Amino acid sequence: MTDPNVPPPERPEVVHHTTINNPPRRSGGSWIGLLVGGLVVVVIVIAFVVFSNGGMNPAKDTNVDIDVDLPRPTLPDAPKAPDLPDMPSVEPPSVPGPEPVAEN
């Protein structure tokens, strides 16, 4: 055992540092950038097609008048309904009227 009256021996001071790197939270906005980029590409493609008349060659003849005269279709006559016999008259079913409830 050690003597309690003797001071402890000198120890070299050791300092331990712990560094914790927490990356910042991502807000999930990367998909919005992808969506906006895709829409920009689609608008550029549509603008190219519209302003270049569908291609790089200019149209020579743009007359598109077409005469479409077709004969009017006719429907065949509908078949005639067969003669049905007269239905016999039927009386509606009778329902008995309510009876008074006996008192106790």
C-alpha atoms as one frame of an Amber mdcrd trajectory, in Angstrom:
protein
   0.000   0.000   0.000   1.036   3.532  -0.505   1.482   6.036   2.218  -1.441
   8.518   2.218   0.769  11.277   3.500   3.045  11.226   0.460   1.909  13.376
  -2.438   1.254  11.480  -5.657   4.025  11.397  -8.219   3.989  14.027 -10.985
   2.159  12.851 -14.040   2.519  14.441 -17.400  -0.597  16.320 -18.354  -2.242
  14.676 -21.322  -5.000  16.532 -23.110  -7.338  14.582 -25.305  -9.367  16.445
 -27.909 -12.356  14.890 -29.586 -13.662  16.522 -32.736 -17.124  15.641 -33.930
 -17.945  16.750 -37.454 -21.677  16.996 -38.050 -22.454  17.793 -41.663 -25.242
  20.324 -42.190 -28.690  18.896 -42.763 -29.739  18.660 -46.369 -33.039  20.302
 -47.062 -33.968  17.954 -49.914 -33.875  20.688 -52.545 -31.781  18.759 -55.043
 -34.810  17.197 -56.737 -36.241  20.667 -57.341 -33.103  21.629 -59.246 -33.404
  18.498 -61.363 -37.062  19.271 -62.101 -36.343  22.880 -63.078 -33.422  21.797
 -65.256 -35.607  19.255 -67.050 -38.298  21.851 -67.673 -35.724  24.273 -69.094
 -34.506  21.596 -71.526 -38.086  20.859 -72.634 -38.796  24.569 -73.219 -35.601
  24.914 -75.272 -36.528  21.923 -77.459 -40.072  23.241 -78.006 -38.750  26.718
 -78.861 -36.307  25.233 -81.375 -39.058  23.249 -83.109 -41.488  26.194 -83.181
 -39.034  28.832 -84.395 -37.311  26.657 -86.979 -40.574  25.543 -88.681 -40.041
  21.969 -87.658 -36.575  21.643 -89.137 -33.636  23.451 -90.655 -35.073  23.616
 -94.213 -37.582  26.406 -94.858 -40.952  25.337 -96.230 -41.317  25.974 -99.973
 -45.089  25.544-100.401 -47.366  26.071 -97.431 -50.683  25.778 -99.284 -52.601
  23.152 -97.358 -56.128  23.710 -98.759 -57.753  20.308 -99.073 -61.265  19.691
-100.388 -62.891  16.823 -98.562 -66.378  16.242 -99.946 -67.701  12.889 -98.873
 -71.186  11.499 -99.478 -73.442  11.637 -96.457 -73.871   8.130 -94.994 -77.367
   6.692 -94.790 -78.597   4.379 -92.081 -80.635   1.275 -92.849 -84.266   1.191
 -91.739 -84.820  -0.068 -88.237 -86.527  -3.480 -87.963 -90.200  -3.388 -87.094
 -91.241  -4.567 -83.671 -93.279  -7.796 -83.718 -96.945  -7.645 -82.766 -97.230
  -8.585 -79.114-100.429  -9.962 -77.581-102.300  -7.805 -75.103-101.270  -8.392
 -71.527-103.966  -9.571 -69.139-104.897  -7.157 -66.386-103.375  -8.044 -63.043
-104.718  -6.943 -59.692-102.134  -5.610 -57.281-101.514  -7.783 -54.238-103.597
  -6.949 -51.236-101.980  -6.131 -47.921-103.946  -6.751 -44.752-104.649  -3.617
 -42.755-103.125  -3.024 -39.341-104.911  -4.625 -36.433-105.241  -2.943 -33.051
-102.816  -4.144 -30.391-104.408  -5.884 -27.399-103.762  -4.159 -24.092-102.743
  -6.199 -21.077
